[in-house]
């Protein structure tokens, strides 16, 4: 995002309270809700944020659950079905494998202890939240007009929640085991040394030796079928839509003028956060900035809420299916998160008993698998009876009866306290940096970089997550489950990297390598990290040391400068180029400022050239018959591509892989890649180079596709999808808009928290707060997100009332909270024609 129109437009937006304080009086709604003990008031501001005021903790979280269901009911229903393994009941036998995987990996420990981990009042909080959701589900059962559009599209009804649904792990940021299988295949194909030369491991030189009892030829993708099935996003087909809304058999996707390329890239998933000391701000008080980079979705992944009751005054966002706030601020401080990373999964390989496939060898003896018999309902079919098997290490993913082998996952996230983000409940009440660190010690999943900015002037960083200690292996490859490779407990979270009041006056995390030199706990370290370029750019801006304000931090979150562009483009000087068009393109690149602005032609040329460089480097350095295998591990994550840091190192210091004259071979690859890029741009956008702008609907853009969009007719699709709009930025700029044509991930939620004036904080939630396509809050934040603008995150009652568009008063119904109804098992969805 360039500063020219943004600076002036943003300044007006931030400094003109009359733009939102002169609103008409809020509409008044009064409801009687069974399950409350006292009245609750919800003020919804003009950006769709609900500010909930309750007189007790129970009523606060009951109202949060009720309000989340009111705004995000279909999103909650998909979560419930994925969590309970009942998707096949809704969609049919094609989803049976997903449900088996969900039930196989379901938390089956002590639920009361599990809930108590997240907060001293955890069981009461979660049950109140669930009761609130179910109260709205009951309303929708009585009045189907309250159901959002997706329910009639699929002909379904929502089901009831239980506390077990809230603690599901299915949506966690996991998947180390996929890297293990990919690395195993790669090591078998090309050897450990070649894999190390291509992948980017930190720290140093990890052990990629294979135990001789593990046959890597048997370690294939089929082992992970059940694991992948329950982790993959749910997709819908036209046959699952009721006929009146169904896409025609011959119809295709809408928006033919919009480029495709919707597959998420490993390098595009990440997050930024940073804290700035009062020494570097104009106010003299700290600030906290956070923009997690997750999937761009309609509705959005996260949901803003403000929770006020005795002992609670926290505003921010979390996933709408969870109580509390995972990123935000209270009266004493602000916090945010990015993924720190960890290796919390291992694939164990077992020898099984030829006479009894449900026994495996452990420490020289046959040990019985634990077997759970279950029944899975299936739409229009009889229920399916399944057996779920477990070793002492965890769920059995695959049994190879021919070779007498079984494969199981040991997952740290199966431990008590590993439901994603729920430990944020403790953070929501932290009153100091030390209290915040203590709260972080309960945060196991996902593994996070937590930052804090306190009103007392303290800033700090604490890595948080469950980190297994492996005394005799790296955790990067499958190992035998015979007892020789066992975890030695978990590293105490406070022993993970942490910093208090860093000397530079700021601290940045962007999923990059953050273990300090000489870190003593090497048995708990992991090796897969993001490239450092987002962090480098943020750090170089903050290091200028001038006084910062909110508007400066908004600009930095939307900064489009690409450090890789700055490193690679100068290599074109003096290179012999074939033809006039590549020479013209080089001239534009060499005069460019490395800012991937949406209106920039050089940015459009660079991004296409970068893609061709990557492809040609793969062709040069990866054995031809192993390319497909290595694609999933080259950046240390499944589905990724070559590490940008590796690419820059190779190109700046060419080696013998480029030929007998490495510099000449490197230059030839640079020239060929630019010629291919300009030829591709001419095919894609026409021969006129002035039309090769990076940001346009035929090139880099944002089109948010609803999960049902490709299954419904054109008219319905238009109601569900959001966009497109042209985008700037790329995968390596702080704005993190990705390297593909369509921005499928990035910062949909953003926050700039100002401890000097909480009402001066700013935020975003793209495309809107509501999950109902008929609501004006479904897409009302999309345009300001596209412009790099934010809404005010109001905290004081006076400011909230001035911006309120709706006042909902929830009066207690006939029953007390203790009499509220909980359903112990998922309800079967009713058909709706």
N, C-alpha and C positions, 0 to 999 in steps of 0.2 A: 504494500500500500504506500503510495507516494505521499509526501507531506503536503503537496500543493493545495488540493481542495479540502483535504481532511483537516488540516490545522484550523482553518477558519470556520469550517462547518462544525467541527467538533467543539471548538471554543464556544460558539453560540449555543450549541446543544447543552454543554455543561453549565453555562453561566446564565441561562435564561429560565429560572423557575416558573415564570409566568406561563411558560409553554404548557405546564402541567398543573399549576395550582389554580388556574382559572376554569377548571373543568366544572360541568354541571353537578348538582348534588347526586350522591350515589343512590342507585335503586335499592329499595329495602325488601328483604326476604326474611320471613320468619317460618321456621320449621320445627315440628316436634319430633325428636329423635329418641327412640328407645335405646337406653344404654348409658345416657349421661346422668351425672349426679347434680350438676348445676348448669346454668346457661353458658354457652360459648359464643363468642363473637368472631366472625371472620370478615376482615376488610380486604377486598380484592382491589389492588391498585390498577391503574390503566394499562400496565404492562402484563397483567395477568398473575401477579404474585399475590398469594394468599398470606395475610398476616393474621395469625390465629391467637386469640386471647382467651385463656381459660383460667379457672380458679383452682384447678388441681392438676397434678401430673397425669392422672388417669384420663381426665377429660381432654387434656391437651393432645395426647397421642391417639385417643379415640377420634378426635376431630381431624387430626392429620390423616389418619387412615380413611375416614369418610371423604375428606376433601380430595385425597389422591384418587380414590375410586371415582369421584364425581368428574374429575378432569381426565383420568387416564385408564378408564375401565378396560378397554380392549388390551392395552399394554399389560395391565395387571393379569388379565385372563390368560394371555400367552405365557407369562411368567409362571402362573399357577400350573398350567398344563405341562410345561417343560419340567417344573420342579417335581410334580407328582407322577410323571410318566404316564400321562393320559392324553397325549396328542393323537394317538391312533383312534381313540374314542371320538374325537372331533373330525379327523380327516380320513381315517381308514387304514387298511393294512400296510400301505406304503410307509407309514410312520412307526411301525412296530419296533424296528431296530432302534430307533431313537428312544422309545419308551423303555426298552430293555436296558439300554445304556444308562438312562436316567435313574432307573431303579437300582441298577448295579452299583452306581456311584453315589447313591443317596446316603446322607448322614443317618446312621442308625445307632448313635450313642445315646447317652443320658441327656434327654432334651432339657430337663430342668437345669442341670449343670451347664449345658450349652448356653442357655439363655442368660444365666447368671454371670457368665464370663464377660458379656458385653457391657454390663452396667450392674451396680448393686441392686437396682430395681428392674433388671432385665426381663424376667418373666412377666411382671405386671405391665411393663411398657409394651412389650411385643403383643401380649394378649389384648391390651386395650387397642392397639393399632389394628390388629386383626378384626376385633369386634367392630371397629369403625368401618373397615372395608365391607364387612358382611352386612352392616346396617344399610349401606348404600346398595349392595347387591339385592337385599330384600326389597328396597324401594323399587329397583328396576324390575324385579319379579312381579310386583303389583302393578307397575306402570311401564310396560315395554317401550313407551315413547322416550324414556330416559336412556335407552341404549344408544350408543353412538353407531354410526353408519356401518362399521365392520360387522356387527352382529347380524343385522339382516342380510348383509352380503353373503355371509357364510351359513345363515340359518341356524345360529346357535344361541345359547343363553349362557351367562356367566355362572360359575360355580362358587361355592363357599371356600373361604380360606381357613387355614389352621396355622398355628405358630411354626409348624414344621415347614410350611411353604416359605416363610420368611428366611429361614436359615439354609435354604438350598445353596449349593455350591455351583450350580450349572452355569451361572453367568460370570464366574470369576475369571480373571486374567491369568490363565494357567498355561499348560501345553508344553512344558519341558520335555515330556515323554515323546512328543512328535520330533523334537530335535534329536533325541537319542536314536530313534529309529532311522531318521535321515542320515545322521552321522555314521551310524553302523553301516548303512548301505554305501555311503561314500567311501568310508575306510576300506571296505571290501573291494570297491571298484577301482580305486586309485592309490590306496595306501595312506597311512597316517601323515607322512611328510607332505604329500601333495595337498591333502585337505588343509593342513596347517598353513601352507603357502597361499591358499585361496581364501580361507575364512579369516575373520578378524577376531582373535581371542584376546581377552584381557582378564587377568594378567598373564604375561609371558607365554610359557610353553606347556600347556596342559597335557596330562597323560592320556593318550589315545590308544593305549595298548588294550588288547582284547584277551579276556580270560580264555584259555585253550578249550574249555568245556562248552563255550558258546559258539555255535555254528552260525556265522553271520549270513550264510546262504538261506537260512530259514527265517531270518529277521526281515520280514517284508511288511508292506503297508497293510496287508490283510489283518495283521495282529491288532491294529488300532481301529477296526471298523466300528466296534461298539463305542469306543472312546470318542471317535470323531462324530458318530451319529448323534450323541446327546449334546455335543458342543457346537455343532454347526447351526447357523441361523436357520430359522424355520422359513421354508419357501412354499408358496401356494401355486396351484395350477388352476386352469379354467374349470376343470371338472369339479372343483371344490366350492365353486361359487354358484349360488342359486341362479336359475336360468335367466331371469330378467336382467341381471347385472353382468352376465358372463361375456367374456371376450369371444368374438366369433372365431371359428376354427381357422379361418384364413387370415384373421387380423394379426397384426404385429404390434410392436411397441409404438406408443405415441411419440411425437417429437422427432420426426425423421431428420430435422435440420440439426439435431443435437448429436455430437460425437458420442461414441460408445465408451469402451474401456472402463467398465464399472468394477472390475475385479480389485479388491483391496490389496495394497502392496505392503509387505512387511516394513519397508523403510518409512511408510507414511504414518504408522501407528506410533504415537509417543505423546509426550506432554511437556509443557514448560511450567516451572514456577520459579519465583525468586523473591527475596526479601531485601529491603533497602533500609539501612539504618537512618535515624534522624539526622546524622551528620551530613547525609547526602540529599535531604529533602528541604524544600523551602519552609515547611512548617516546623521542622525540627523534630518531627515524630516519624516513627517507622511506617513503612507501607509493605503490603503483601500482594503479590500478583500470581495468578494461576490460570492456565488455560489447558485443561486436559484434552488430548487429541484422540478422540474415539470416533466411532462410526457416525457419519452425518445421517440422521434418520428422522422420519416423520411418523410418530412424534419423536421428540428429542429424547436422548438417553436420560438426561438429568432433568430435575424439576426443582425450581426455587420455592422456598417456603420460609416463613418467619414464625417461630414458636415462642410464645410468651406465656408463662405461668410462674407460680412461686418456684424459685430456683432455676428457671429457664428463661433466657432471652437470647436466642440464637437465630441468625438469618443466614441463608446460603442455599446450597443445593445438594441433593443426593439422588439416588435412583428412587423413583416414586414408590417402589415396592418395599422400601425399607423405612423404618421410623428414624427420626433425627435428621441431622445435616452432616454430610461428610466433608464439605468444603465451605468455608464461610467465616463468620466472626460472631463472638458474643460481646459482652461489655468490656472485657479485659484484653482480648486479643483476637487476631485473625490467623487462619491456617489454610494451607493448601497441600496438594499432593501431586506427585508424578510417580511413575513406576520405577522403582529401584531395581527390580529384577531379583530373581532368586532361582535356585534349582531345587524345587520342592517335590519333584517326581522322579522316580526311578522305575525302570522296567526290569523285572526279575524273570529269569528263565529257569524253569524247573524240569527235572527229569521226573516223569510220571511212571507209576507202576503199571507194567503191561497187563497185569491181572486185575487192576482196579484203577481206572483213569481218574478217580476222585482222590487218589493218594499221590503225594509228591515227596521226593527225598529231601530230608532236612537233617543235617548233622548225622548222616549215616543211617537214618531210620526212615520208614515210610510214615508220613503224617497225613491225617485225614483233612480234606478240605471241608470247610463249613458250607452247608447248602441251605439256601432259603428258597422255598417253593412259593411262587407268586402267580397271580392271574391278572392279565392285562385286557381290559375291555377294548373292543374294536368296532368301529362303526359298521353296521350292516353285516357283521360277521359274529360267530360265536367267540367268546373270550379265549385268549391264548394262554395256555399254561406254560410257565417258564421256570427254569432252575437257575438261580444266581449262586455262583460259587466264589469262595474266598479262601485264600491262603492266610497264613499268619501275617503276611505283609499287606494284603489288600485284595481288591476285586480281581478275579480271573478274567482277563480280556479275551483270551483265545486259547483253544485246546487243539493241538496238532496230534491227533491220535495215531497217524501213520508213523511219526517219528518219536512218539511218546514224550512229547514236550507240552508244557503249559506256560503261559505268559501272564503275569499279574503286575499290577501297578501298585507301588507304594507311594502314597500321596500325603504330603504333610497337611494338605487341606482337609483330610478326613479327620484330623484331630479336633477335639473340642475347641471352640473359639475361632474357627476358621471360616465362618460365613463372611463373604466380602463386605467390607465397610461398616459392619454393625458396631464395631468397637468405637466408631465415631461418636456414639452416644456419650462415652466418657469424655471425649475431646470437647463436646458441646458445652460442658460445664467447667472446663479448665479455667482457672483464674490466674495462672502464672506459667512461665516457661517450665518450671519444674513439674507443676501439675500436668502440663501438656505432655512432657516427656513420660511421665508415669502413665498417662492415658495411652500413649503410643505403645507402651510395653504390652498392651492387650491386643494390639492390632496385628493380626497374623497374615491375613489375606485381603487384597493382594499385597505383595511386597512393595512398600512405598517410600518415596522421599518426602518426608513431612517437614514443612517449614512453618515457622511461627513468627509473628510480629506483635509485640505486646505494647499496651498503652504506657507501660512503665519504661519503654525504650529498649527493651531486650529483643533481639532477633536471634533465631536459632534454627538449626537443622538437625533432624534425627531420622536416620533410616529405620524403617519398621517392617517387620515381616518374620515369618517362621523360616528359619534357615537350618536344615539338617547338617549335622557334623559327620563327614565321611572320613574315617581315619586312614583308609587304604585305597581310595580310588577317586577319580575326578568327578564322577556323576554324569559324564558326557556320553557314556556308552552302556548298553545293557550288561547286566552282570548275573551270575548264577544266584539262584535263591536257596542255595544249600547251606547257608549259615556263615559263609566266609566273608560276606559283604553286608555288614549291618551298620545302621546309623548309630552314632554314639550320642543320642539325644539331640537337643536343639540349642543353638547359641542364644543366650539371653539377649533380648532385643536391645537393651541399653548398651550392649557391647558392639552393636553395629555402628558404622560411622556416624559421628555427630559433631556439631560445631555450635559454639555459643559466642555471639558477638564477634564475628570474624573481622580480622584486621582491615581488609579493604572496605568494610562498611556495607558489603552486600554478599549474597550467596545465591548461586544459580544451580538449578538441577534441570536436566533435559534428557533423562534416561541414559546419560553417558557414564563413563567409568568414574566411580567416586570413592573407591577404597584408597585410603591414604598410603603413602610410602611406609613400608615397614609394618603394615597391618598384621597383628599377631595371629589372628584366627584363620589360618589358611585352610583349615579343614571345613570351614563353612562358607568359603568364597565360591562365586560362580563366575562364568567366563564370557557370557553373551551380553553385549551392550550395544546401544545405538551409537551411530557416528556422532562426533562432538560438535558439529558445526552450528546447531542452534544455540547451544550453550556458549560457544565462542563469540558469536555475534552479540548476544545479549550482554555477555561480560565486557566486550570491548566498548559498548555504548555506556554501560554503567560506570566503567573505569574512568570516564572523562571527568567524573567527580563534581559536576555542577549540581545546583539545587534542582531537584525533581519535584514535579507535581503529578496529579492524577492524569492530566492530559498527556504528559510525557510518557507515562507508563502505558496508556492506551495506544499511543503511537508505536511504542516498542513491541507490544503484543501483535501489532499489525505490520511490523517491519518485514519488507520483502527482499532484503539484501541476501544474496546467496554467496557464502564464502567459497564453496566449490567453484562457482563461476569466476571469482576473483583469482583462484589458483590455476584454473585450466585455460582460460581465454588467452593469456599472454604466451602460451606455448605455440600459438598459431603464427607468431611473428617469424618471418623468414621461411615459413614452410611453403614449398612449391605446390600450388593448387591448380587443379585441372579445370579450366574454363572460367568464363566471366562471372557466372552466378556465384560459385563458391568464393571468388575473390571479392565480390561486392558484399557478400555476407560477412567475410572476415573483416572488411573495413568497418561495418556496422558494429561487430562485436568488439573490436579493439577500441572503438570510441565510446563504448558503453560503460555505465557505472556499476554494473553487476546487480542492479536492482531489478527484480523480476516483476515489474509493474504490469498490470493487466493491459495497459495500452502500449507496451513496449514491443517493437518489432525485434530488436536484438534479443530480448528475453525469449520470444517465440523461436528464434533461430537456435539459441543456446540450448533450450530444453530438447529440441529434436536432435541436435548434435550430441548432447549428453546421452540420449537413448541409443544412438548409433555407436557411440564410443563404448558404451556398456556391452552391447551385443557383440561388437568386434573384439573386445577384450576377452569375452567369454569364449568366442571362437578360437582366439589365439592361445589362451592359457588353460582351457579346460579340455581334457581329452574328449574327442567327438562322441564316442559311444557312452560317455558318462555325464553329458551335459544335463539331461533330464533329472538324473539322480542328484546332482550337486546343486541344482537350482534352489532346493529347499533348505540348504544349509550355508550358502555362501556368505550371508551376513549374520549367521548365527540365529536365524529364526525361520520357522517353516514358512514357505511361500515367499521368501525374500529374493534378493538379487545381490550382485557383487557389492561388497562394502565400498562406499565412496572413498574412504580413507585409503583402502588398498589401491583403488584406481588412481588416485592422485599420486600416491607413492610410486607406482609403476611408471606413470607418465612423466613425472618430474625427474625420476632417476631410472631411465630405461635399463633393462638388464638383457641377458643373452636370449631370453624368450622372444625378443623382437628381431633376432637374427644376428649375423656376424657383425653388423654395424648397428648397435642398439639404437643410437640416436636417429639414424636414417630410417630404421624400421619403425620407430615410434612416430616420426614425422609422416611417414607414409600412411600409417593408421589414422593419424589426425586428419590428414588430407582426404583420405577415402571416406572417413566418417562424415566430414563436412559436406562432401559432394553428395553422399547418400541422403544427408539430412535436407539439403536444399532441394534435391529432386523429390523427396517425399513431401515437403511443404508445398512445392508447386503442384503436385497431384492433389493434395488435400485442400489447399486454399487458393489455388490459381497462381499464374506466373507473376503477378504483380506483387513484388516484395513488400510494398507498403501495406498490403492486406494481411501480412503474416503476424499480426498482433497476437501476443500470448493469450490474453484474456478475451475470449469470444465463444459463442455457443458451439462453434465448429471446432474449437480447440480446448483451451483450459476454462472450465466453467463449473458451476455447482447446480446439479439437478438432483433433488432429494426424492428418491423413489420409495413410496410406501410399500410395505411388504406384500400387499394385495394388488399393486398397480398393474402388473403384467398379466394378471388373471382376469381383469374386469374389462368392460367395454370402454370406449374412448371417453364418453361423457363422465363416467364414474372415475376413471383414471385422472381426469382433470381436477376432480374434487380432492383427490388423494395426494397427488404429487405436488411438490413445491419447487418452483424455478422453471427454467434455468436463469442464471445470471453469470456474466463473465467474472473470472477470478484472476488475481495476481498471486504472487508467491509460488513457492515450490516445496519440495520435501525437506529442504535444508535451510530455509529461511525461518526466522522466528514465527512468522505467520502460519507456516506448516500447512500449506494447502495441498500437498501431494504432488507427485510427478506425472500422474495420468491425465487423460482428458477431463474426466469427471472427478471432482473432489469428493471422494467417498468417505473421507475421514478428516480429522482436524478439530480445531477448537470450536465446538458448538456452544459450550458453556465457557464463559470467561468472567473473571472478577478482578477488579482493582480495589483493594481494601485500604482505606486511609484511616489510620488510628487517630489522627488529629481531628477528624470530623467524620463519624460513621455515615452521616447522611450524604457526605460528599463522595462516598464509594460508588463505583459503577460496575455494571454487569451485563451479561448477555445470556440468552438461551435460544439458540437457533433450532427450528424455525418459529417456536412459540411455546407457551406454557401448556396449552391444552392439547389433548390427544383426540379431540372430537373434530373431525373435518368441517363440521358446520359451525364451529365456534370461531369468532373473529381472532381469538388468541391461538388458533392453530398455526397461523403463518404470519402473524403481524410483526414479529421480530426479524423475519427473514431479510427484509430490505435494509434495515439498519445494520444487521450483521454484514450484509454484502458491502455496505459503505464503510465498514470499520467504525461504526458508531455504537454507543452503549446507552442503556437506560440507567436512571438513578436508583441505587439500591437503598431505599428509604428505611430508616431504623427508628426514628423518633415518632411517637404517636401523632404529634402535631403535623408532621410532614406527610405521614401516611394518610391521615384523614383528609388532608387537602388534595391528595391525588387519588382518593378512593373512587371507584366506579360502582362498587357493590358492597352492601353491608348485609351479611347473612347472620341472623341470630338463631342458634340452635337451642331450643328449649328441651329440657328433659321430658321424655315420654313417660309411659306408665310404669316401666320396670326399672329397677336399680341396676347399676353395673354388674353386681354379682349374679344377677339373674339373666344377663345377656347370653344369647345362644351361641355355642361353638359347635361346629360340625366336625366330628373326628376324622372323617374320610371324605375324599373329593366326591362331589355330587356329579351324577351323570348329566351331561348337557342335553337339554331338550331340543328337538328339531323345530325349526321354524321355516315355513314355506314362504 
